[in-house]
Amino acid sequence: MATNIIFTILVLLVSFPNSIFAQVGSSGVAITLPISAEGVEDASLICSEGEGYMLCNKEYASSMLGVVADDPAVAFEISSLENGRPVIFEGSVVVKVSAINGNISNGDLVTSSEIPGVAIKADRNGFVLGTALEDFSPASSDQEGLILVSVKIHPTIELADARSNLLENLREGLSFPFLSPLVSLRYLLAFAIVVIGFALGFLYFGRIAKSGVEAIGRNPLARSSIRLGIIFNVILGVVIIAAALGLAVLILVL
C-alpha cells in the first residue's frame, strides 16, 4: 500500500511539473477601488489623478498608487462600488513590465513609464514602484511581460549623484504626501539646515560689510587692513553657507 502511494506521488511530480513549480503570485492585501478607465488589466500599474484612478502613463509618476491584482491572497471588497477592481498598495505583486529602458534584473528598482499601466527599469532619481524580484530579459526591447515586484512606492535618491541635484531631491520629496516619518524628517532637516545656513551667512556678511564701511570712515589710514578683514569675513560667510549645503546633502545621501 505504502509503495503504491509513493509511486503515485512520483508519477504526479513527473507528469505535472508546471503545476508544482508554478510562479508565485501576488501576496499583498488588495483593496477594491472604482476604476472606470479603459484598458485596465490584471497586473496594471494604477495612478491616482484628479479625475480618478487610471493607468499610469508618465515616467516616475508621483501619483503611483498600486497594482491591479485580480487574484490577490487577501482582498477587502466593497460590493456597492461600480467598476471595482482589487488594487495592492504594498507587498509582492505580479506587474506588467517592459524592457524599453533596459533589461530588468532581480533587485533593480522599477517605476512607471509612458506605456499605460506598464513598469520599466528605473535608472535615475525619482518615484519608484518598488524592487524587482525576478529577471526580465526579453529578445526584443519593446517586448512586455510579467514579473514579481516588491511594491513600496517612494522617492529614491540612490540612482544618481545627489550632490548635483539637491534641489531636485527636495522637490521630489516635498511633492509626495505619504512619506514615511524617517524620510520626512530627513527632507525637513535638510531643508531647515539650508535655510539656516543661508540666513546666518547673509546676516554675517551684512553685519561685517556695515561695520567695515563705518571703520574705514572713522580711520581712513587703516583702509588696507580693514579691507583685508572684510574679505576674510566674507570668505568665512561663504564657508558657512557651503557647510550648510554639504551637511544637507549628507543627510539626503546617507
C-alpha positions as CSV (number, residue, x, y, z in Angstrom):
1,M,0.0,0.0,0.0
2,A,2.7,2.5,1.0
3,T,4.7,1.6,-2.1
4,N,1.7,2.4,-4.3
5,I,1.2,5.8,-2.7
6,I,4.9,6.7,-3.1
7,F,4.7,5.6,-6.8
8,T,1.6,7.6,-7.4
9,I,3.2,10.8,-5.9
10,L,6.3,10.3,-8.1
11,V,4.1,9.9,-11.2
12,L,2.3,13.2,-10.4
13,L,5.6,15.1,-9.8
14,V,6.9,13.9,-13.2
15,S,3.6,14.4,-15.1
16,F,2.7,17.9,-13.8
17,P,6.0,19.8,-13.1
18,N,4.5,23.1,-14.1
19,S,1.8,22.8,-11.5
20,I,4.2,22.0,-8.8
21,F,6.8,24.7,-9.6
22,A,4.4,27.5,-10.8
23,Q,5.4,31.1,-10.4
24,V,4.3,32.5,-7.0
25,G,1.5,35.1,-7.5
26,S,0.6,38.3,-5.6
27,S,0.8,38.1,-1.8
28,G,-0.2,41.6,-0.8
29,V,-3.6,42.7,0.6
30,A,-5.8,44.3,-2.0
31,I,-8.5,47.0,-1.6
32,T,-11.3,47.4,-4.1
33,L,-11.2,50.8,-5.9
34,P,-13.6,52.2,-8.6
35,I,-11.6,52.1,-11.8
36,S,-13.6,53.1,-14.8
37,A,-10.7,53.7,-17.2
38,E,-10.4,51.6,-20.3
39,G,-7.7,49.0,-20.9
40,V,-7.2,48.2,-17.2
41,E,-6.0,44.6,-17.0
42,D,-4.6,42.4,-14.3
43,A,-1.0,43.4,-13.2
44,S,-1.5,47.0,-14.5
45,L,0.1,49.9,-12.7
46,I,-2.5,52.4,-11.4
47,C,-2.1,56.1,-10.6
48,S,-4.4,58.5,-8.7
49,E,-5.2,61.6,-10.7
50,G,-7.6,64.4,-10.3
51,E,-10.2,62.7,-12.5
52,G,-10.0,59.4,-10.6
53,Y,-7.9,56.2,-10.9
54,M,-6.3,55.5,-14.2
55,L,-3.4,53.7,-15.8
56,C,-0.1,55.4,-15.1
57,N,1.3,56.9,-18.3
58,K,4.2,59.1,-17.1
59,E,7.7,58.1,-16.1
60,Y,8.5,58.3,-12.4
61,A,4.9,59.4,-11.6
62,S,4.5,60.8,-8.1
63,S,0.8,59.7,-8.3
64,M,1.5,56.0,-8.4
65,L,-1.0,54.2,-6.2
66,G,-0.7,50.4,-6.7
67,V,-1.1,47.4,-9.0
68,V,-4.3,45.7,-10.1
69,A,-4.4,42.1,-8.8
70,D,-7.5,40.1,-9.8
71,D,-6.4,37.1,-7.7
72,P,-4.8,38.6,-4.5
73,A,-4.1,36.5,-1.4
74,V,-6.4,38.7,0.6
75,A,-8.9,41.3,-0.6
76,F,-11.2,43.8,1.1
77,E,-14.1,44.1,-1.3
78,I,-16.8,46.8,-1.4
79,S,-19.7,45.2,-3.3
80,S,-21.5,48.6,-3.8
81,L,-18.7,50.1,-5.9
82,E,-19.2,50.2,-9.7
83,N,-16.3,49.0,-11.8
84,G,-14.5,47.9,-8.6
85,R,-11.0,46.3,-9.1
86,P,-8.7,45.0,-6.4
87,V,-5.5,47.0,-6.1
88,I,-2.5,46.1,-4.0
89,F,-0.6,49.1,-2.5
90,E,2.2,47.2,-0.8
91,G,3.5,43.7,-0.9
92,S,4.7,41.2,-3.5
93,V,2.7,41.7,-6.7
94,V,2.9,40.5,-10.3
95,V,3.4,43.6,-12.5
96,K,3.4,44.2,-16.2
97,V,6.8,45.4,-17.3
98,S,8.7,46.4,-20.5
99,A,12.4,46.4,-21.4
100,I,12.4,49.7,-23.3
101,N,14.6,51.2,-20.6
102,G,16.8,48.1,-20.4
103,N,16.6,44.6,-19.1
104,I,15.4,44.2,-15.5
105,S,17.4,42.1,-13.0
106,N,16.4,40.8,-9.7
107,G,17.0,43.7,-7.2
108,D,16.5,46.5,-9.7
109,L,14.2,49.4,-8.9
110,V,11.2,49.7,-11.3
111,T,9.0,52.7,-12.0
112,S,6.1,53.9,-14.1
113,S,6.5,54.5,-17.8
114,E,4.8,56.3,-20.7
115,I,3.3,52.9,-21.7
116,P,-0.1,52.9,-19.9
117,G,-0.1,50.6,-16.9
118,V,3.4,49.2,-17.6
119,A,6.5,49.5,-15.4
120,I,10.1,49.9,-16.6
121,K,13.6,49.8,-15.0
122,A,14.4,52.9,-13.1
123,D,17.8,54.5,-13.9
124,R,17.5,57.9,-12.3
125,N,16.3,59.5,-9.2
126,G,12.5,59.9,-8.8
127,F,9.5,58.0,-7.6
128,V,9.7,54.2,-7.9
129,L,7.2,51.4,-7.7
130,G,9.4,49.0,-5.8
131,T,12.1,46.3,-6.3
132,A,12.0,43.6,-8.9
133,L,12.1,40.1,-7.5
134,E,12.7,38.4,-10.9
135,D,14.8,38.9,-14.1
136,F,13.2,40.2,-17.3
137,S,15.4,39.8,-20.4
138,P,13.3,39.5,-23.5
139,A,14.6,39.0,-27.0
140,S,13.2,42.4,-28.1
141,S,13.5,45.7,-26.1
142,D,9.8,46.6,-26.7
143,Q,8.5,43.3,-25.5
144,E,6.3,43.2,-22.4
145,G,6.0,40.6,-19.7
146,L,5.1,39.8,-16.1
147,I,7.4,39.7,-13.1
148,L,7.0,39.7,-9.4
149,V,7.8,43.0,-7.7
150,S,8.0,44.0,-4.1
151,V,5.8,47.1,-4.2
152,K,6.8,50.0,-1.9
153,I,6.2,53.3,-3.6
154,H,8.7,56.0,-2.6
155,P,11.1,58.6,-3.9
156,T,14.7,57.4,-4.3
157,I,18.0,59.2,-4.5
158,E,20.1,56.1,-4.9
159,L,20.3,56.2,-8.7
160,A,22.3,59.4,-9.3
161,D,24.7,61.7,-7.6
162,A,22.6,63.6,-5.1
163,R,25.3,66.2,-4.8
164,S,24.5,67.5,-8.2
165,N,20.7,67.7,-7.8
166,L,19.9,68.7,-4.2
167,L,17.0,71.0,-5.3
168,E,15.5,68.1,-7.4
169,N,15.7,65.8,-4.4
170,L,13.9,68.3,-2.2
171,R,11.3,68.9,-4.8
172,E,10.6,65.2,-5.2
173,G,10.4,64.6,-1.5
174,L,8.0,67.5,-0.9
175,S,5.8,66.5,-3.8
176,F,4.9,63.2,-2.2
177,P,2.3,63.5,0.7
178,F,2.8,60.0,2.1
179,L,6.4,59.8,3.1
180,S,7.5,57.6,5.9
181,P,8.3,59.5,9.2
182,L,12.1,58.9,8.7
183,V,12.2,60.1,5.1
184,S,10.0,63.1,6.0
185,L,12.4,64.0,8.8
186,R,15.4,63.8,6.5
187,Y,13.9,66.2,4.0
188,L,12.7,68.6,6.6
189,L,16.0,68.6,8.4
190,A,18.0,69.1,5.2
191,F,15.7,72.0,4.2
192,A,16.0,73.6,7.6
193,I,19.8,73.4,7.6
194,V,20.0,75.0,4.2
195,V,17.7,77.9,5.2
196,I,19.6,78.4,8.5
197,G,22.9,78.3,6.7
198,F,21.9,80.9,4.1
199,A,20.4,83.1,6.8
200,L,23.5,83.0,9.0
201,G,25.8,83.6,6.0
202,F,23.9,86.6,4.7
203,L,23.4,88.1,8.2
204,Y,27.0,87.7,9.0
205,F,28.1,89.2,5.6
206,G,25.7,92.2,6.1
207,R,27.0,92.9,9.6
208,I,30.6,92.7,8.6
209,A,30.1,94.9,5.5
210,K,28.3,97.6,7.5
211,S,30.9,97.6,10.3
212,G,33.8,97.6,7.8
213,V,32.4,100.7,5.9
214,E,32.0,102.5,9.3
215,A,35.5,101.6,10.3
216,I,37.0,102.9,7.1
217,G,35.1,106.2,7.6
218,R,36.5,106.6,11.1
219,N,40.0,105.6,10.3
220,P,40.9,106.1,6.6
221,L,44.6,105.4,7.2
222,A,43.9,101.8,8.2
223,R,41.9,101.2,5.0
224,S,44.0,98.3,3.7
225,S,43.9,96.3,6.9
226,I,40.2,96.9,7.3
227,R,39.6,95.7,3.7
228,L,41.6,92.5,4.4
229,G,39.4,91.9,7.4
230,I,36.2,92.4,5.4
231,I,37.4,89.9,2.7
232,F,38.4,87.3,5.3
233,N,34.9,87.6,6.9
234,V,33.1,87.4,3.6
235,I,35.0,84.2,2.9
236,L,34.0,82.9,6.3
237,G,30.3,83.7,5.5
238,V,30.6,81.7,2.2
239,V,32.2,78.8,4.1
240,I,29.2,78.8,6.5
241,I,26.7,78.6,3.5
242,A,28.8,75.9,1.8
243,A,29.0,73.8,5.1
244,A,25.2,74.0,5.4
245,L,24.7,72.8,1.8
246,G,27.2,70.0,2.4
247,L,25.5,68.8,5.6
248,A,22.1,68.9,3.9
249,V,23.5,66.7,1.0
250,L,25.0,64.2,3.5
251,I,21.6,64.0,5.3
252,L,19.9,63.1,2.0
253,V,22.6,60.7,0.7
254,L,23.4,58.7,3.9
